[in-house]
Amino acid sequence: MIPLTKNITNNNKTHSQLVQFVLTTIYKHKELIAAFVGGLLVLTAWVFQDFLTELSYITLNIAAFIIGGYAKAKEGLTETLKKRTLNVELLMILAAIGSAIIGYWVEGAILIFIFSLSGAMETYTMQKSARDLSNLMHLQPDTALRITNGKEEIVSVDVLAIGDTIYVKPGERMPADGIILTGRTSIDESALTGEAIPIEKSVDDCVYTGTVNQSGALTVKVTADASQSFVQKIMALVRSAQSEKSPAQLFIERFENLYVYIVLVITALMMVLPPFIVNWSWNESFYRAMILLVVASPCALVASISPATLSAISTSARHGMLVKSGQHLENLEKVQAIAFDKTGTLTVGRPEVTNIFIKSGENITTIIERIVQIEKGSSHPLAEAMIRFSKNYLDPSKVEATKDMTEVIGKGVIATFHGERWAIGNEKLFDHTVDNWYENEATALKETAKTLVYVCKNNDVVAIIALKDEIRQDTLEAIKTFHSLGIETVMLTGDNERTAEAIAHEVGLTRYVASCMPEDKVTALKSLQMTFDTVMMVGDGINDAPALATANIGVAMGAGTDVALETADIVLIKNKLAKLVDLFNLSKQMNKIIKQNILFSISIIVLLVISNLFQFINLPLGVIGHEGSTILVILNGLRLLKIRN
């Protein structure tokens, strides 16, 4: 039997949580709730005006003014006092008060209602972006299973230090950034990259906070504390991007201040001149001036850019594309040339063995075993590639590495087995060979931009191994897309002329620059900037940091380093050029929506102002036309939040 006191305690706790949830929800949507309460009061006053006393009717409308207009009035007055400039909020408040003065209470209250509703929608855009950020924050678990001197303990992620070892079970989220020490698994990184397909990871691979360990148990070495995790850096970048304003937004805001002064002057003139010029009554002149104050206000124009930009930044972050400023997203349409680093950008970034040729009469298994004995333990990318390839013939873990080995810098390595002298390296390692059987194969392989490794026994080449850093699957399609947009594509690489030419031809690039050191890439970019107004650089964010900083727009492929996050203007979390194509498409959609909004809002203002001058509209129609256009441009901008793929 459950004790009664425990039941009461649980019920009180549930009731308290419910009350807290309701209050939090009300506070979060207070602007929207205030707008609808104001609208309900206006509707009540209008429907029951024949049954209400004049005092009750006016009281309901005043209540609608205060409840619906408080937030916007406070915002307008605060901004005016802080920046000493006028704004559209003050125009709307003045128009509503002016309507009330001449007895148009309902019209003024409707103006406040629709204006506050449009403001609530703008707030929703900001909150939606903030929710996307809070969703990232919730990815990080509160605790982790730390292993210290063989003992396991559950600790808060806040106390994890760099170098700690943690244990992550299948199905759990990564509590910290780190490197896998033991284990093999599939990692779901969709929350960070937008990619639904899990990534296979094993020893020495990096894992990030909030990603999901799907299959195998892992021990992980922590590489960043909780405050410096990759997720935290993403959140900081997105917050920064949302707070920065694009050039178009800054222009509109500067224009707004001047425009408000012009509207106020014209409104004042319209109050006093028509009775002398077109024989209007003073009441009609004041009424038309109030309509002008409403319809000429640039509310829709001001709202044309910000919701669209915020929505685009939020959507790009959700799909693993971090844009540091709306300015960079806006400027993507202006890009005329893109310079690509080769390794890790156009290519996979990891060489693999593609061909092996064995001299007639030699045993391939013996040769592979010698390669493993010599290269095992080396961190050179080509050595690692050959060890991976050896798994097709033997188990490299069972082969003991030789200690009798000499490295010839820039050429290769030499070792001795049972009196036989074995050497693995490039052509420079051999003075002469007994037999040149390999020359035809070597020449053909070099033409395809492959790297050749020669295996020599007693100064006789017994095998040729060809390796290549393969072109990424999505590279060719991405380059075609950029060409279709009229964008020049350039490869900057440290490879020699022949290799660079072969890769550029394979990828379909417009041009290339070979034998590039980091400073040469900067020079090449400056040369491009003399021909093209806007030049983009795409690299890995490490060796390309100077070039990324030099370009008009720097894009880092993969965000595993601080350099990538700090130097680049745009960071693609996933190493896929297809993501950059997606970002160009998003930029195009955003700019298209902004242009639509600006053209539409200006057209509506002109139409309503002319209609008012010819007395074709009354105040309610002016309010609906003006505020309706504001709501429409906001909704048009919010469409970018709905992009899923």
C-alpha positions in Angstrom: 0.0 0.0 0.0 1.3 3.5 -1.0 1.5 5.9 1.9 -1.0 8.8 1.7 1.7 11.4 2.4 3.7 10.2 -0.6 0.7 10.4 -2.8 0.0 14.0 -1.7 3.7 14.9 -2.2 3.7 13.5 -5.8 0.4 15.3 -6.6 1.8 18.6 -5.3 4.9 18.1 -7.3 2.9 17.4 -10.5 0.7 20.4 -9.8 3.7 22.7 -9.3 5.3 21.5 -12.5 2.1 22.1 -14.4 1.8 25.6 -13.0 5.4 26.3 -13.8 4.9 25.0 -17.4 1.8 27.2 -17.9 3.5 30.3 -16.6 6.7 29.7 -18.7 4.5 29.2 -21.8 2.6 32.4 -21.2 5.8 34.4 -20.6 7.4 32.9 -23.8 4.4 33.9 -25.9 3.4 37.1 -24.0 3.4 39.3 -27.1 1.2 37.0 -29.1 -1.2 36.6 -26.2 -1.3 40.3 -25.6 -2.1 40.9 -29.3 -4.9 38.4 -29.3 -6.4 39.7 -26.0 -6.3 43.2 -27.5 -8.0 41.9 -30.7 -10.7 40.2 -28.6 -11.4 43.4 -26.7 -11.7 45.3 -30.1 -14.0 42.6 -31.5 -16.2 42.8 -28.3 -16.4 46.6 -28.5 -17.3 46.5 -32.2 -19.9 43.7 -32.0 -21.7 45.0 -28.9 -21.3 48.8 -29.6 -25.0 49.2 -29.9 -25.6 47.7 -26.4 -22.7 49.4 -24.6 -22.7 52.8 -22.9 -20.2 55.3 -24.4 -18.0 54.9 -21.3 -17.9 51.1 -21.6 -17.2 51.3 -25.3 -14.3 53.7 -24.9 -13.0 51.7 -21.9 -12.8 48.5 -23.9 -10.9 50.2 -26.7 -8.5 51.9 -24.3 -7.9 48.5 -22.7 -7.2 47.2 -26.2 -4.8 50.1 -26.8 -2.9 49.5 -23.6 -2.7 45.6 -23.7 -2.0 45.3 -27.4 0.3 48.3 -27.8 2.3 48.2 -24.6 5.2 46.1 -25.9 5.6 48.1 -29.2 5.2 51.4 -27.4 7.8 50.5 -24.9 10.1 49.3 -27.7 9.7 52.4 -29.7 10.2 54.9 -26.8 13.2 53.0 -25.5 14.9 53.0 -28.9 14.1 56.7 -29.4 15.5 57.7 -26.1 18.6 55.4 -26.5 19.5 56.2 -30.1 17.8 59.6 -30.3 16.1 58.7 -33.5 12.4 58.2 -34.5 11.1 54.8 -35.7 8.0 53.1 -37.1 6.7 52.1 -33.7 6.2 55.8 -32.8 4.4 56.4 -36.1 1.9 53.6 -35.3 1.3 54.8 -31.8 0.8 58.4 -33.0 -1.6 57.2 -35.7 -3.6 55.1 -33.2 -3.8 58.1 -30.7 -4.8 60.4 -33.6 -7.6 58.0 -34.6 -8.9 58.0 -31.1 -8.8 61.8 -30.9 -11.2 62.2 -33.8 -13.5 59.4 -32.5 -12.3 56.4 -34.5 -11.6 54.2 -31.5 -12.1 50.8 -33.2 -9.9 51.7 -36.2 -7.1 52.8 -33.8 -7.5 49.7 -31.8 -7.5 47.5 -34.9 -4.2 49.3 -35.9 -2.7 48.4 -32.6 -3.9 44.8 -32.8 -2.5 44.1 -36.2 0.7 46.0 -35.5 1.3 44.0 -32.3 0.4 40.8 -34.1 3.1 41.5 -36.7 5.6 42.3 -33.9 4.7 39.0 -32.2 5.5 37.2 -35.5 8.9 38.9 -35.6 9.5 37.8 -32.1 8.5 34.2 -33.0 11.3 34.3 -35.7 13.8 35.2 -33.0 12.5 32.6 -30.6 12.5 29.9 -33.3 16.2 30.6 -33.9 16.8 30.5 -30.2 14.9 27.2 -29.9 17.2 25.7 -32.5 20.1 26.8 -30.4 18.6 25.5 -27.2 18.0 22.1 -29.0 21.8 22.0 -29.6 22.4 22.8 -25.9 20.2 20.0 -24.8 22.3 17.5 -26.9 25.0 17.5 -24.2 24.3 14.9 -21.5 24.5 16.1 -17.8 26.8 13.3 -16.7 29.5 11.0 -18.0 31.0 7.7 -16.9 34.7 8.6 -16.1 37.4 5.9 -15.7 40.2 6.8 -13.3 42.9 4.3 -12.5 40.6 1.5 -13.5 37.7 2.7 -11.4 34.4 3.9 -12.9 32.5 6.9 -11.5 29.6 9.0 -12.8 30.5 12.7 -12.8 29.0 15.9 -14.1 30.3 16.8 -17.6 31.3 20.2 -16.2 34.2 18.5 -14.2 35.6 16.6 -17.1 39.1 17.7 -18.0 41.2 17.4 -21.1 42.9 14.0 -20.9 40.2 12.2 -18.9 39.0 8.8 -20.1 35.3 8.2 -20.4 33.2 5.2 -21.2 30.3 5.5 -23.6 27.7 2.7 -24.0 25.7 2.0 -27.1 22.7 4.3 -27.5 24.2 7.0 -25.4 25.1 10.6 -26.5 28.7 11.6 -26.3 29.2 13.7 -23.1 32.3 15.4 -24.4 34.5 15.9 -27.5 37.3 13.3 -27.7 39.3 10.7 -29.6 38.4 7.0 -29.5 40.9 5.0 -27.6 39.2 1.6 -27.9 36.1 0.3 -29.7 34.4 0.5 -33.1 30.9 1.9 -33.7 28.5 3.9 -35.9 28.0 7.5 -34.8 24.8 9.4 -35.6 26.0 13.0 -36.2 22.7 14.2 -37.7 22.1 16.8 -35.0 25.3 18.6 -36.0 25.6 17.9 -39.7 22.0 17.3 -40.9 23.2 13.9 -42.4 20.9 11.0 -41.5 23.4 8.3 -42.4 25.6 7.1 -39.4 29.4 7.4 -39.7 31.6 4.4 -39.0 34.3 5.3 -36.4 37.1 3.4 -34.7 40.4 4.0 -32.8 41.9 7.5 -33.3 38.7 9.0 -34.9 37.2 12.1 -33.4 33.8 12.2 -31.7 31.7 15.2 -30.8 29.5 16.2 -27.9 25.8 15.3 -28.4 26.4 12.8 -31.2 24.8 9.3 -30.6 26.9 6.2 -30.2 24.7 3.7 -32.0 26.3 0.3 -31.8 29.6 -0.5 -30.0 30.9 0.5 -26.5 33.7 3.0 -26.6 36.4 4.4 -24.4 37.2 8.0 -25.3 39.9 10.5 -24.4 38.5 13.9 -23.7 40.0 16.7 -25.9 37.9 19.7 -24.8 36.1 20.8 -21.6 32.4 21.3 -21.6 32.6 25.1 -22.2 34.9 24.7 -25.2 33.1 21.7 -26.9 32.3 21.8 -30.6 28.6 22.2 -29.8 29.3 25.3 -27.6 31.4 26.8 -30.4 28.6 26.3 -32.9 26.1 28.0 -30.6 28.5 31.0 -30.1 28.9 31.3 -33.9 25.1 31.2 -34.6 24.4 33.7 -31.9 27.0 36.0 -33.3 25.5 35.6 -36.8 22.0 36.4 -35.6 23.2 39.5 -33.9 25.0 40.9 -36.9 23.1 42.7 -39.6 23.6 42.4 -43.4 24.4 45.5 -45.5 20.8 45.6 -46.8 19.4 45.5 -43.2 21.7 48.3 -42.1 20.7 50.4 -45.1 17.0 49.9 -44.4 17.5 50.9 -40.7 19.4 54.1 -41.7 16.7 54.9 -44.2 14.0 54.3 -41.6 15.1 57.2 -39.5 15.1 59.7 -42.4 11.9 58.3 -43.8 10.0 58.7 -40.5 10.9 62.4 -40.3 9.7 62.8 -43.9 6.4 61.1 -43.1 5.8 63.3 -40.1 6.5 66.5 -42.0 4.1 65.4 -44.9 1.5 64.4 -42.3 1.7 67.8 -40.7 1.4 69.5 -44.0 -1.6 67.3 -44.9 -3.4 68.4 -41.7 -3.2 72.1 -42.6 -2.9 72.5 -46.4 -6.0 70.6 -47.9 -8.6 73.0 -46.5 -6.9 75.9 -48.4 -6.1 73.9 -51.6 -8.8 71.3 -52.2 -11.5 72.6 -49.9 -11.5 69.7 -47.4 -12.9 70.2 -44.0 -10.5 70.4 -41.1 -11.9 67.1 -39.8 -11.4 65.4 -43.2 -7.8 66.7 -43.4 -7.0 65.4 -40.0 -8.6 62.1 -40.8 -6.7 61.8 -44.1 -3.5 62.8 -42.3 -4.0 59.9 -39.8 -4.5 57.5 -42.7 -1.3 58.8 -44.3 0.6 58.3 -41.1 -0.5 54.6 -41.1 -0.2 53.7 -44.8 3.1 55.6 -45.4 4.8 53.9 -42.4 7.7 51.6 -43.6 6.7 48.7 -41.3 6.6 46.1 -44.1 9.9 47.5 -45.6 11.7 47.3 -42.2 10.4 43.7 -41.8 11.5 42.7 -45.3 15.0 41.5 -44.4 15.5 40.5 -40.8 13.0 37.5 -40.6 14.3 36.1 -43.9 17.9 36.4 -42.9 17.4 34.9 -39.4 15.4 32.1 -40.9 18.1 31.3 -43.4 20.9 31.4 -40.8 18.8 29.1 -38.5 18.1 26.7 -41.4 21.7 26.6 -42.5 22.9 25.8 -39.0 20.3 23.0 -38.7 21.8 21.4 -41.8 25.4 21.6 -40.8 26.3 24.9 -42.5 27.5 27.6 -40.1 27.4 31.2 -41.5 29.0 33.8 -39.3 27.0 36.7 -40.6 24.0 37.4 -42.7 26.3 39.5 -44.9 28.2 36.4 -46.1 25.0 34.6 -46.9 23.7 37.6 -48.8 27.0 38.0 -50.7 27.1 34.4 -52.0 25.2 35.5 -55.0 28.0 37.9 -55.9 30.7 35.2 -55.9 32.5 35.2 -59.3 35.4 32.8 -58.6 36.0 30.0 -56.2 39.5 28.8 -55.3 39.7 25.2 -53.9 42.4 23.6 -51.9 42.9 20.1 -53.3 43.6 17.7 -50.3 40.6 17.2 -48.2 38.4 19.6 -50.2 38.2 18.3 -53.7 39.7 14.9 -52.7 38.9 12.6 -49.8 42.2 13.6 -48.0 43.3 10.0 -47.5 45.4 8.2 -50.2 44.6 4.6 -51.0 46.4 2.0 -53.0 44.8 1.7 -56.5 47.3 -0.5 -58.3 50.1 -2.9 -57.5 52.4 -4.4 -60.1 54.7 -7.4 -59.2 57.8 -8.4 -61.1 57.4 -11.8 -62.8 58.7 -14.6 -60.5 58.3 -12.7 -57.3 55.9 -13.7 -54.5 53.3 -11.0 -53.7 52.6 -12.2 -50.1 56.3 -12.0 -49.3 56.6 -8.5 -50.7 53.5 -7.4 -48.8 54.9 -8.8 -45.6 58.2 -6.9 -46.1 56.2 -3.7 -46.7 54.3 -4.2 -43.4 57.5 -5.0 -41.5 59.2 -1.8 -42.7 56.2 0.6 -42.7 54.4 -0.6 -39.6 54.2 2.1 -37.0 54.9 4.9 -39.5 52.5 7.9 -39.4 53.2 8.8 -43.0 49.9 8.8 -45.0 51.4 6.6 -47.8 52.7 4.1 -45.2 49.2 4.0 -43.5 47.6 3.4 -46.9 49.9 0.5 -47.7 49.2 -1.1 -44.3 45.5 -0.8 -44.9 46.0 -2.4 -48.3 48.0 -5.3 -46.8 44.9 -6.5 -45.0 43.8 -8.1 -48.3 46.7 -10.6 -48.0 47.6 -10.9 -44.3 46.8 -9.7 -40.8 49.3 -6.8 -40.2 48.7 -7.0 -36.4 50.5 -10.3 -36.4 53.5 -9.0 -38.3 56.4 -7.8 -36.2 57.9 -4.4 -37.3 61.6 -4.4 -38.0 64.0 -2.4 -35.9 66.8 -2.5 -38.4 65.6 0.3 -40.5 67.1 3.5 -41.9 65.2 6.5 -43.1 66.5 8.5 -46.1 64.8 11.9 -45.7 62.8 12.9 -48.8 63.4 9.5 -50.5 62.2 6.5 -48.4 63.3 3.8 -46.0 65.8 0.9 -46.2 65.9 -2.3 -44.1 67.8 -5.6 -44.2 66.2 -9.1 -43.9 68.3 -12.2 -43.9 71.1 -10.5 -45.8 68.7 -9.0 -48.4 68.5 -5.2 -48.7 65.0 -3.9 -49.1 64.0 -0.4 -49.9 60.7 1.4 -50.2 60.4 4.9 -51.6 60.3 7.2 -54.6 62.6 7.2 -57.7 65.2 9.2 -55.9 66.0 6.3 -53.6 67.5 4.2 -56.4 70.7 5.1 -58.4 70.1 2.3 -60.9 68.1 -0.9 -61.2 68.9 -4.3 -62.7 65.7 -4.4 -64.8 63.5 -1.6 -66.1 60.4 -3.8 -66.6 58.2 -1.3 -64.8 58.9 1.8 -67.0 55.7 1.5 -69.2 53.4 1.0 -66.2 55.1 3.8 -64.2 54.7 6.3 -67.1 51.0 5.4 -67.6 50.3 5.7 -63.9 52.0 9.1 -63.6 49.7 10.5 -66.3 46.7 9.7 -64.1 48.1 11.8 -61.2 48.9 8.8 -59.1 51.8 8.7 -56.6 54.2 5.8 -57.2 56.0 3.9 -54.5 58.8 1.5 -55.5 59.7 -1.6 -53.6 63.3 -2.7 -54.3 65.1 -5.9 -53.3 68.9 -5.8 -53.6 68.7 -2.7 -55.9 66.1 -4.4 -58.1 62.6 -3.1 -58.3 60.2 -6.0 -57.5 57.0 -4.1 -57.2 55.4 -0.8 -58.0 52.5 0.5 -55.8 50.3 3.3 -57.1 48.3 5.4 -54.6 45.8 8.2 -55.1 43.8 10.6 -53.0 40.5 9.9 -54.7 38.2 12.7 -55.8 35.1 13.1 -53.5 31.9 11.6 -55.0 30.1 14.9 -54.9 33.0 17.0 -56.2 32.3 16.6 -59.9 28.6 17.5 -59.6 29.3 20.5 -57.4 31.9 21.9 -59.9 29.4 21.5 -62.7 26.8 23.4 -60.7 29.3 26.3 -60.0 30.1 26.4 -63.7 26.4 26.6 -64.5 26.2 29.7 -62.3 29.0 31.3 -64.3 31.5 30.9 -61.5 35.2 30.4 -62.3 36.8 27.5 -60.5 40.5 27.3 -59.5 42.5 24.7 -57.7 45.4 25.7 -55.5 47.6 22.7 -54.7 51.1 21.9 -53.6 51.3 19.1 -56.2 53.7 19.3 -59.1 52.5 20.6 -62.5 51.8 17.2 -64.1 49.7 16.0 -61.1 47.9 19.2 -60.7 47.0 19.3 -64.4 45.7 15.7 -64.3 43.5 16.3 -61.3 42.2 19.7 -62.6 41.2 17.9 -65.9 39.6 15.0 -64.0 37.5 17.3 -61.8 36.7 19.8 -64.7 38.2 22.9 -63.1 38.7 26.1 -65.2 42.3 26.5 -64.1 44.9 25.5 -61.5 48.0 26.8 -59.7 50.5 24.1 -58.9 53.4 23.9 -56.3 51.6 26.2 -53.9 53.0 27.0 -50.4 50.5 28.7 -48.0 52.0 32.1 -49.0 51.6 31.3 -52.7 47.9 30.6 -52.2 47.5 34.1 -50.7 49.3 35.6 -53.8 47.1 33.5 -56.1 44.0 34.8 -54.3 45.1 38.4 -54.6 45.7 37.9 -58.3 42.1 36.5 -58.6 40.7 39.5 -56.7 42.2 41.8 -59.3 40.1 40.1 -62.0 37.0 39.2 -60.0 35.1 41.4 -57.5 34.1 38.6 -55.1 36.4 35.6 -54.6 35.7 32.6 -52.3 38.3 30.3 -50.9 37.4 26.7 -49.8 39.9 24.8 -47.7 40.4 22.7 -44.6 41.0 25.6 -42.3 44.4 24.5 -41.1 47.1 25.0 -43.8 44.7 27.3 -45.7 44.2 29.8 -42.8 46.0 32.7 -44.5 44.1 32.1 -47.8 40.8 31.9 -46.0 41.4 35.2 -44.3 42.5 36.8 -47.6 39.4 35.7 -49.6 36.3 37.8 -49.7 34.5 34.8 -48.3 36.4 32.0 -46.6 34.8 28.5 -46.3 36.3 25.8 -44.1 35.4 22.2 -45.0 35.0 20.2 -41.8 35.1 21.9 -38.4 37.3 19.7 -36.2 39.8 22.5 -35.5 39.7 25.9 -33.8 41.4 27.4 -36.9 38.4 26.4 -39.1 35.9 28.0 -36.7 37.9 31.2 -36.1 39.3 32.0 -39.6 36.5 31.0 -42.0 33.4 33.1 -42.7 31.4 29.9 -43.4 32.1 26.5 -41.9 30.7 23.3 -43.4 30.7 20.7 -40.6 30.5 17.9 -43.1 33.3 17.5 -45.7 30.9 17.7 -48.6 31.0 20.3 -51.4 27.3 19.5 -52.0 26.7 21.4 -48.8 28.3 24.5 -50.3 25.9 24.1 -53.3 23.0 23.9 -50.9 24.2 27.1 -49.2 24.4 28.9 -52.6 20.8 27.7 -53.2 19.7 28.9 -49.8 21.4 32.3 -50.4 19.6 32.6 -53.7 16.2 31.8 -52.1 16.9 34.3 -49.3 17.8 37.1 -51.6 14.9 36.3 -53.8 12.5 36.5 -50.9 14.1 39.8 -49.7 13.7 41.4 -53.1 10.1 40.2 -53.3 9.4 41.7 -49.8 11.0 45.0 -50.6 9.2 45.4 -54.0 5.9 44.3 -52.5 6.1 46.6 -49.5 7.1 49.6 -51.5 4.3 48.9 -54.0 1.7 48.6 -51.2 2.9 51.9 -49.6 2.6 53.8 -53.0 -0.8 52.3 -53.8 -2.2 53.1 -50.3 -0.8 56.6 -50.3 -2.3 57.4 -53.7 -5.6 55.8 -52.7 -5.7 58.0 -49.6 -5.0 61.2 -51.6 -8.0 60.4 -53.9 -10.1 59.4 -50.9 -10.6 55.9 -52.1 -9.9 54.2 -48.7 -10.9 54.8 -45.1 -8.9 54.2 -42.0 -9.8 50.5 -41.4 -8.9 49.7 -45.0 -5.6 51.6 -44.6 -4.8 49.7 -41.4 -5.6 46.3 -43.0 -3.7 47.1 -46.2 -0.6 48.4 -44.3 -0.4 45.9 -41.5 -1.6 43.0 -43.7 1.4 43.7 -46.0 3.7 43.6 -43.0 2.4 40.2 -41.9 2.7 38.9 -45.4 6.4 39.8 -45.8 7.2 38.3 -42.4 5.4 35.1 -43.4 7.3 35.1 -46.7 10.6 35.3 -44.8 9.5 32.5 -42.4 9.2 30.1 -45.4 12.9 29.6 -45.1 12.5 27.9 -41.8 10.4 25.1 -43.5 13.3 23.9 -45.7 14.0 20.3 -44.7 16.3 19.0 -47.4 
